[in-house]
Amino acid sequence: MKLPATLWIMIGLISLVKVVNAISSYLVEHKIEFLHTKANKLTGFLLFIGMMAIEQPYFILVAWVIACIALFAAIQEGHFIRSRQSS
């Protein structure tokens, strides 16, 4: 499957944010924890549903929408993890 380079960069950015979240979680609670926020659950659901768009002409658009929501979810998760640190 060919994806645009910019989409691969977005996937890398999401991965980087998730790694930073895991490190932050470990530093705060001494365990790696990924929060099950509503945005993370929505991302998982959209990834599952988005599989139906593979090989369709609109697949890249669907992938971008899912990637944007995933990036938001990852940033939100990091915010929640770091908010607990300051409490």
C-alpha positions in Angstrom: 0.0 0.0 0.0 1.4 3.4 -1.0 0.9 6.2 1.4 2.0 9.8 0.8 5.3 10.7 2.6 3.4 13.4 4.6 1.0 10.7 6.0 4.1 8.6 7.1 5.5 11.7 8.8 2.1 12.2 10.6 2.2 8.5 11.7 5.8 9.1 13.0 4.7 12.2 14.9 1.8 10.3 16.5 4.3 7.5 17.5 6.7 10.1 19.0 4.0 11.7 21.1 2.9 8.2 22.3 6.6 7.4 23.3 6.8 10.7 25.2 3.6 9.9 26.9 4.9 6.5 28.0 8.1 8.0 29.3 6.1 10.7 31.2 3.8 8.1 32.6 6.8 6.1 33.8 8.3 9.1 35.5 5.0 10.1 37.2 3.8 6.7 38.4 6.8 4.4 37.8 4.8 2.3 35.3 3.9 2.7 31.7 0.3 3.5 31.3 -1.8 4.4 28.4 -5.1 6.1 29.3 -8.4 5.0 27.7 -9.7 8.4 26.9 -12.8 8.9 24.8 -10.6 10.2 22.0 -8.3 7.1 22.2 -11.4 4.8 22.0 -12.7 6.8 19.1 -9.4 6.4 17.3 -9.5 2.6 17.8 -13.0 2.4 16.5 -12.2 4.5 13.5 -9.1 2.4 12.7 -11.3 -0.7 12.8 -14.0 0.9 10.6 -11.4 2.6 8.3 -10.1 -0.8 7.2 -13.2 -1.0 4.9 -11.8 2.0 3.0 -8.6 0.2 1.9 -8.4 0.0 -1.9 -11.1 2.6 -2.2 -10.3 5.9 -4.0 -11.1 7.9 -0.8 -8.7 5.8 1.4 -6.1 8.6 1.8 -8.7 11.0 3.0 -10.0 8.5 5.5 -6.5 7.8 6.7 -5.8 11.6 7.2 -9.0 12.0 9.2 -8.1 9.1 11.4 -4.5 10.3 11.8 -5.6 13.8 12.8 -8.0 12.3 15.5 -5.2 10.0 16.6 -2.8 12.9 17.0 -5.4 14.8 19.0 -6.0 11.7 21.2 -2.2 11.3 21.8 -1.7 14.9 22.8 -4.8 14.8 25.0 -3.5 11.7 26.7 -0.2 13.4 27.4 -1.9 16.4 28.8 -3.9 14.1 31.2 -0.7 12.2 32.3 1.2 15.4 32.9 -1.8 17.0 34.7 -1.7 14.2 37.3 2.0 14.9 37.8 1.3 18.4 39.0 -1.6 17.4 41.3 
